[in-house]
Amino acid sequence: MSNQYEPKFEDLDDFLDSLLRGREIVIEYHGKQYDIFYLEKGFYVAQSNHDETKKVYPTPDEALEHTIDGVKIKDIITTVEIVHRSI
């Protein structure tokens, strides 16, 4: 299902730009949602509403290496469904 209100990321630079600007991003992959955003201590990645899955990375490049169902974020970010992308 395509979401006309939250466009997909054009490329990794588009995604990194959003992260570095402090945008909150929610993606869906294999029927699960994941939150990705910046906090004071780093870049936060977790399955939505599952705080026990939280990982915090010091750099955005390290966050791109985070795996979801065995696949790195950097390899799927331009194809996943974007549920939310804050302005």
N, C-alpha and C positions, 0 to 999 in steps of 0.2 A: 504494500500500500504506500503510495507516494504522499508525502506531506508537503503541500504547496506553500506552507507558511514558514517552514524551517528548511531552507535549501541545504543540500549536501555541501561538504567542503570541497572546494575546487582541487586542492592539493595539500601536501603537508604544511607548506608555508601558510596557507589560509588557516589551517587548524592551529598552528603554533602562534600566529598573530592573535587569534581569539584568546588562547590561553594566556599569553603575555599581557593582554589588555584586561585580564581579570574576568573574562566572560565565564559564565556557568554553562556547561554543556551537558546534555543528557542524550545518550545514544541508545539505540536498541540493536541487539545482536543475538541471534538465535532465541528470540522471544523473551529476552531479559533486558532490563534497562540498567545503564551504568552512568554514574555521575563523574564528571571530570572538571576540575576547577582548581584555582590557586588559593591557597591559604597562607597564613603568615610563615609557616615552616616549610612550604613547598607545594608541589603539585599533587593533588588528591585524586585518587581513582578508587571507586568502589561500586559494587552492584547496588543499585538503588534500594534503600530501605534495609540494607544488610551491612550495618556498620562494622561487623566482624570481618568483612572482606576488605576493609580500608587499607590502602597502601599510600604512603606519602613519599614522593620522590623530590630530591633537592633541585633537579633541573627538568625542564620540559623534555629534553632529549631522553632522559631516563624514563619519564612517564610514557613516552612513545614505545618503549620496549616492554611495557606491561602487557601480559598475555591475558586474553579472554578466550576461554575454551581452546587454549593451545595456540592462539593466533595473536601476534603482536598488534597493538593498536595502530602502529604506523602502517601496517599492511592492510587494514580494513577501514580506516577512518574516512576515506573518500567514497566508500560504498555502503556504509551502514546507514540505517534510518536515523535521522536527527529528530529527536523528540522535542528538545528545547535547546535554544541557542540564545542566551541573553544578549541584549543590546549594550 
